[in-house]
């Protein structure tokens, strides 16, 4: 799928998470990372790291879904993840695998993160909220 942005386009793909035991339809926690990679030599390395997380998304505790998105050049790489709760996200962020990736790419690019609560697990709703932030339509939310 392609998202048209003001100065270009983003390709994005979805991955379901572990919804076993999810009773819904209540609120969900959403996290978005907008990463601008500085050097061409790091485009693929950063992308592969994101895709490794995606590959194991169904077994990530508390993760309900994930989009990974990237510009055609690979320089801008984005993740939008949906969680059962903010605590589930925090557990993932503190995991050894996530900490290792953050350390490995700490100086490879510029990262903007934002999080919010969506009323329900509705992919169309959450993606619309994410794209509004990526386009700069939500005041106070930094983006590339």
KAZIJO-V302061 format. One record per pair of residues at least 12 apart in sequence whose ideal C-beta (glycine too) atoms are under 10 Angstrom apart, sorted by the first residue. I is the first residue (numbers start at 1). J is the second residue. Records with the same first field share a line. If there is no record, write none. Layout:
I=J, J
This chain:
1=13, 14, 67, 69, 127
2=69, 72
3=67, 69, 78, 127, 130, 131, 134, 135
4=131, 135
5=69, 71, 76, 131, 134, 135, 136, 143, 144
6=134, 135, 136
7=71, 76, 144
8=71, 72, 73, 75, 76
9=69, 70, 71, 72
10=67, 69, 70, 71, 72, 76, 77, 78, 131, 134
11=68, 69, 70, 71, 72, 74
12=67, 68, 69, 70, 78, 79, 80, 127, 130, 131
13=51, 54, 66, 67, 68, 69, 70
14=54, 57, 65, 66, 67, 68, 69, 80, 123, 127
15=51, 53, 54, 55, 56, 57, 58, 60, 63, 65, 66, 67, 68, 81
16=57, 58, 63, 64, 65, 66, 82, 123
17=57, 58, 59, 60, 61, 62, 63, 64, 65, 66, 81, 82, 83, 84, 88, 121
18=57, 58, 59, 60, 61, 62, 63, 64, 65, 84
19=58, 63, 64, 65, 84, 121
20=58
21=84
22=62, 64, 84, 121
23=84
24=64, 84, 120, 121, 122
25=119, 120, 121, 122
26=84, 117, 119, 120, 121
27=84, 85, 117, 118, 119, 120, 121
28=64, 65, 82, 83, 84, 85, 86, 88, 116, 117, 118, 119, 120, 121, 122, 125, 126
29=62, 64, 81, 82, 83, 84, 85, 86, 87, 88, 89, 90, 115, 116, 117, 118
30=64, 65, 80, 81, 82, 83, 86, 89, 114, 115, 116, 117, 118, 121, 125, 126, 127, 129, 130, 133
31=66, 79, 80, 81, 82, 83, 86, 89, 90, 92, 93, 113, 114, 115, 116, 130
32=67, 69, 78, 79, 80, 81, 112, 113, 114, 115, 116, 126, 129, 130, 133, 134, 141, 143
33=50, 68, 77, 78, 79, 80, 81, 111, 112, 113, 114, 115
34=69, 76, 77, 78, 79, 80, 109, 110, 111, 112, 113, 114, 130, 133, 134, 141, 142, 143, 144
35=47, 50, 70, 75, 76, 77, 78, 79, 105, 108, 109, 110, 111, 112, 113, 144
36=71, 75, 76, 77, 78, 108, 109, 110, 111, 112, 143, 144
37=70, 71, 73, 74, 75, 76, 77, 105, 108, 109, 110, 111
38=75, 107, 108, 109, 110
39=75, 107, 108, 109
40=73, 74, 75
41=108
42=74, 75, 77, 104, 105, 107, 108, 109
43=70, 71, 73, 74, 75, 76, 77, 108, 109
44=74
45=104, 105, 108
46=70, 74, 75, 77, 101, 104, 105, 108, 109
47=68, 70, 74, 77
49=77, 97, 98, 100, 101, 102, 104, 105, 108
50=66, 68, 69, 70, 77, 78, 79, 101, 105
51=68
52=97, 101
53=66, 68, 79, 81, 92, 95, 97, 98, 101
54=66, 67, 68, 79, 81
56=97
57=81
60=81, 83, 88, 91, 92, 95, 97, 98
61=83, 84, 88, 91, 92, 95
62=81, 82, 83, 84, 85, 86, 87, 88, 89, 90, 91, 92
63=81, 82, 83, 84, 88, 89, 92
64=81, 82, 83, 84, 88, 121, 123, 126
65=80, 81, 82, 83, 121, 123, 126
66=79, 80, 81, 82, 83
67=79, 80, 81, 82, 123, 126, 127, 130
68=80, 81
69=127, 130, 131, 134
71=144
75=109, 144
76=109, 134, 143, 144
77=105, 109, 111, 144
78=112, 130, 134, 143, 144
79=113, 130
80=114, 126, 127, 129, 130, 131, 133, 134
81=115, 126
82=118, 121, 122, 123, 126, 127, 130
83=115, 121
84=121
85=117
86=115, 117
89=115
93=113
109=144
110=142, 144
111=142, 144
112=133, 134, 141, 142, 143, 144
113=141, 142
114=130, 133, 134, 138, 140, 141, 142, 143
116=129, 130, 133, 138, 141
117=129
118=130
